[in-house]
Amino acid sequence: MPMKKITHYKRNDHSDVGKMRKEIRRSIKVHRRSGDKSGEAYDWYRLGDIDMDLGRYEKARENFHKALKIRRDIKDLSHEAILLYCLAKIDLWENKHKAARKGFENALKICEQTGDHMGEFTALQGLASVDESQDLYEDAIEKYQKSLKIMQERGDKDNESITWYKLAKVDLKRGDYEAGRTKFMNALEIKREIGDERSEAQTWNELGAIELEHGDFQDAKEHFQKALEMSQKIGDEEGETTTWNNLANTDLICEDYEKAREKLLKALEITKRIGNKMGEATILQQLGTIDLLLENYEASLKNYLISLNINRKIGNRLGLGKIFVQIGGLTAERGHFEDGFKLAVLGASILEKIGYPLDQIGVDVDDMISKLNCTQKQFESILQEATKAYKKDGGRSLVKEAFRHL
């Protein structure tokens, strides 16, 4: 069930999203006038794909449903399965496990009915992802192994290696690092066999992450260095950026903040050059955190505000929410609960709306509420004030106010 590539749209390049949307909407009107239902459905799918990439899940769902209705009207089963898969992915990201499972199962039924083995593979992988997210690791392994068998029978080495890679990730979640390392090596061997140096570099990054988890910093650095050299050799700038980030993360764990900053600046230079605005915003946030740890408050505030600006322009609510929660938590830690609470609750409400699991944000908002010791009415007033400030200037004034206490 391979999805068609989005023409003229480079994933992670959000510099001209507005222009892209206008072009696609014009294309929809042309298809409607000519009666080209298939073309119209594809354009709705394109809009949904862009929105999904930006974390605008409700809008993505709306556009995918428009495409799905048309595909069903014209009895296009293969593309119906693709859209069911896309909608199930959104449900999964929003932790709607029951809906996600149903969507992937419906996609799987269609693919089995039409004899679409590639579609079966994709739907099984989706179902395995649902199992993973519910910590049903044995069930996930069973589905990944079924999908692995399909790829082995087809002789599809690329997707076989991807599945070994995913099986390895499940092992890591189960805490079985040796099994994970073995499966990563299986994936690595296939990548070498088929000459996929880009994915080989990605696997070295994963192996480095295992060593980092074990505290084997030297081995981790060696694996990351192999990934870096390979990415640079083939000109994979996105892969190079990922590896600079991994090397920087290693330095951060070792509390070598200046070395981490050097590597993040190299990653930032690449993301700017390739136009990856989301990556640029993320790295600026990381730089802001380093400056904060080093008590370079002016530089930290500057990096956070630029990151906020970028995230707001490209509509990356995930990035916005994380920044507000992080700064809010730090402000509250310094004893300024009300200002910290404003930011943290604002960030948490943004993340909750896009379905991001709040147990992963690293800040206990409920604990913050209890320390603030406010009534429900006061709580609502504070949240209303924060929301008003966000609508007015994107939260810049709240961040600046928080930094006065840092």
N, C-alpha and C positions, 0 to 999 in steps of 0.2 A: 504494500500500500504506500509506495513512495509518493510524497507530495511534490507537485510541480514547483519549480523554483519561482520566487517572486521576481518578475522582471523589473529591472531598473531600481531595485531596492536591495541594498547591501545590509545584511543583518548586522546590528550593532552600530551602524552609521545613521545617527539620528539628526544629522545636520539639516536635512531638507524634507523632514517628515510632512510638514504642512503642504509643501509643494507637491509631494507624492500623493497626498490625500486628494488634493484638487484634481490632479491628473486622472486618478482612478475614478472619481465621481463623474468627471466628464466622460470617461470611457463607459461608465454604467449607462449614462443617458444615450450614448451612441448605440449601445447594444439593445436598449429598450426600443429605440426608434426602428432598429432593423429587425427586431424580434429574435435576436440571438440570446436565447435563454442561458445556454451554456456559458457564453462569454460574460453575461451579467453575473451569473453565480460565481464564476472565477474571480471577478472583480470584488464581490462582497467577501470572498475568501481572502483575497489580498489585503483588504482593509482589516479584516479580523486578525490576520497574521501580524500585521504591523502593530495593532493595538495590543496583542498578546505579548509581543516582544517588549513593549514599553510598560507592561504591567497594568494596562487598562483592561482588566478582565471583563468587566460588565459590558463595555463597548465591544470588546472582541466577541463575547458571547452573542450579543445582539446581531453583529454582522455575520457570524457563522450560522446563526439560525436563519437569517435571510437566504444565505446560500443553500442551506440544507433544504428549506422549503422548495426552492426551485429544483434542486437535484431530485427530490422526491416526486415533484410534479412531472418531470421529464423521464422519471424512472431510470435514473443514472445511479445504479447501485454502487459502483466502484468509488465514485466521488462522495456518495452518501456515507460510505464507511470512513473515508478520510475525515469528513466533517464531524462525524460521531467521535472519532478519535481526538480531534482538536478540542471539542467541547468537553470530553472526558478529562483531557489534560488540564483544562482550566478548573474543572471540579476538583481534581486532585490537588492542584496548587492552592485551592481555597479550602482544603481539608474536608471536602464533601465526598467522603470515601464511598458511601453507598451509591451516590449518583455517578461517580467516576467509574466504579466497578461495572455498573449497569451499562454505561456508555461503551466501555471497552468490550464488554461481552457482546453487545449488539453489533459492534464493528466486526468482532471475531466471527459471529454467525454469518454475516454477509460474506465475509472473505472465504469462509468454508463453503458456503453455498455457490460462490462464483469460481472457486478453485484458485483464488488469489493467495498463493503461498507466502508472498512477500507481505501481504496484508495480515495474514495469520501471525507471521513473525512479529510485526509491529504491534498488533493488538495484544499478543501474549506478553510482550515486553511492557506494555502499558499496565496490564493486570498484575504483573510482577511488581511494578512500581507501587501499585496500590497496597499490595501485601507488605512491601518494604516499609511504607509509611505507617502501617499499622503494626509494625514489628513482627509480622508473620513471616519470619525469615525462611522457614522450611518450605512454606507454600510458594514464596518468591523464587527460591532455588528451583523448585519443581517446574515452574513456568519458564524460567530462564533456560533450563535444560531442554525443555520441549522446543523452545525457539532455537536453541543451539543446534539441536538435531535437524531442524528444518534447513538451517544454513549449511550444515555439513553435507546433507543430502544434495543440496543445490550446488555445492562446491563454491559457496560465496565466502571466501576467506575474510573479506573485509568485515562483514557482519558477524562472522564467527568470532573474530578477534574482539569486536565490540561487546559481544555477549560474555566472553571470558572476562573482559574488563569489568562488566557489571556484576558478574558472579564474584569477582574479587572484592568489589565494593561491599557486597553483602557480607562477605567474610569479615571485612574490617568492622562492620557494624556489630557483628556477633562477637567481636574481640578476638577472632582467630587470625592473627596477623601472618602466621606462617602459611596458612592456606591461601590467604589473600595475596601474599608475595608470590606463591607458586602460580596462581592464576594470572597475575599480572605478567609473569614471565612467559606464560603460554601466549598471552596476547602480544607480548613484545616479539616473540619468535615469529608469529604470523606476520606482524607488521614488517619485520625485516625481510621475510620471505617474499612479500608482495611489494616491497620497496616503498611502503608508506612511512616516510621519515617524519612527517608531521605528527601522525598518531604515535609513532615510536617515541618522539620527544615528549608527548603528552603522558605516555606511560612511565617514562623516566621521572616525570614530575610526581606521579602518583607513588612510585617507589620511594622517592625522596620524602614524600609526606608520611609514609609508613615509618621511615627511620626517624623523622622528626617527632612523631608520636611516641616513639620509644626513647627519645632523648639522645639518639645517636646523631649528634649535630654534624660531625665530620662526614659521615656516610651520606647524610641528607644533602649536604652541600655538594658532595661529589656527584650525586644523582642529578641534582638541579643543574650543576655545571654541564653535565652531558646533555641535558635537555636544552640548555641555553645555546651551547655550541651547535647543536643540530638545527635549532630554530634559526639561528643566524646564518648557517650554511645554506639553508633552503629559502631564506628570505621570508620566513613566516613571522611577521611582526606581531601578530596577536599572540602567538605562542611564546615569542620572546618576552612580551609584556607580562604574560602569566608567570614566566620563570623568574623575571626580575622581582615580581611580587612575592613569589615563594622564597627567594633568597632574602628579600627584605624582612619577610615574616620570621625567618630563622634568626636574623639579627635582632629583631624585636624581642623574641623569646629569650635571647641571650643578653637582652638589655643593652645592646650596642646601637643606640639610637642614631648616632651620626652615620654609621655604615648603612643602616636601614634607610635613612633619608637619601643617601647617595643613590641607592638602587631604585628607590621609588621615583626619584627625579629622572632617572633613565627611562623608567616605565612611562612616566608622564610625557616625556618628550616624544615617545613613539605614539602614544594614544592621541596626542595632539596632531601628529603628522598624518595619521591614518583616519582622523576624523571620528574616533570612537568617543563620543561625548559622555556616554554612561561610564566608560572606563576612566575618563579624565576626572569626572566628578568623584568617583570612588577613591582614586589615588589622592586627590586634593583633601578628601576627608581624612585619609590615613596620615597625610602630612600634617594636617591640623591637629590630629591626636598626638603625633610625635612632639610637635611644638608645645602642646599643652603639657605633656609629661616633662618637658624640659623647661617649663614655665616661660616660654617665649609667647606670651599671650597675644601680643599685637600680630605676630606672624600667624598664630593659630587662628585668631578671629578672621583674618584676611582669607586664609585657605578655606575655612568653613563657609564663609559668605559667598565665595566664588563657586564652591561646590553646590551650595543652595541654589544659586542663580542658574547654574547649568541644569540641575535636576528639575527645577521649575519650568525652564524653557522646553525641555524635552518631555515633560510630563512624567518623570520617574518618581512616582510616589513612594516607592520602596526606599530609594535613596533619601528622600526628604524625611520620611518617618524615622529612619535609623539615626540621622543626624540630630533631630529634635530629641529623641529618646536618650541618645548618648550624652549630649550636653546637659539635658535636664537632669539625668542621673548624677553627673559630676557636680552640678550646682547644688543639688539636694545633699550630696555627701559633705559639702562644705557648710551645711547647716542652713542654707537658704531654701527652705522647703517650698515656699509658695512659688517663687520664680522657677525653681527646678521642676515643680509639679506641673506648671503651665506647659512647659516644653515637653515633658515626658508624656503627659496625657494627650497632648496634641499629636505627638508622634505615634503613640499607641493607637489613637483613634484612626489615624491615616492608615497604619499597617493593618488594623482590624478590617477596614473597609475593603482592602485588596486581598484579604484572606491570609495574611502572613501570620504564622503561629507566634503568639505573644510570649510563649515560654522560651523562645529563641532570641529575644531582644536583649537579654543580659541585665535588665533593670526590673526590679519588682515594684510595679506601679501600685499594687495593693498595699504593700508595706509603706510606700511613700504617702499614701492616703491616710493610713493610720497615724503616721508620725505628724502629719499636718493637722490631724485632729479637728476636722471641719465637719459641719453638718452637710446634709444632702443639698440644701439650698446654696450653701457656700461653695460646695463642689461644682454645682451647675454654673454658678456665677463665674468661677475661675475658668472653667472650660469655655464658657461663652466669650469671656474676655480674650482667651488665647485664640479661639477660632476667628474672632473679629480682627485681631492683629495679623493673623495668617492671611485673611482675605485682603487686608489693606496693603501689606508689603511682603507677603510670602514668609513671614516669621522672622525677618531680619531684625526688627526692633526687639523681639523677645530674646533672640540670640545675643544681641549687643548688651541687653540688660543683664542677662545671665553672666556674661563675661566680666561684668563689673564686680562680681562676687568671686571670681576665680583668681 
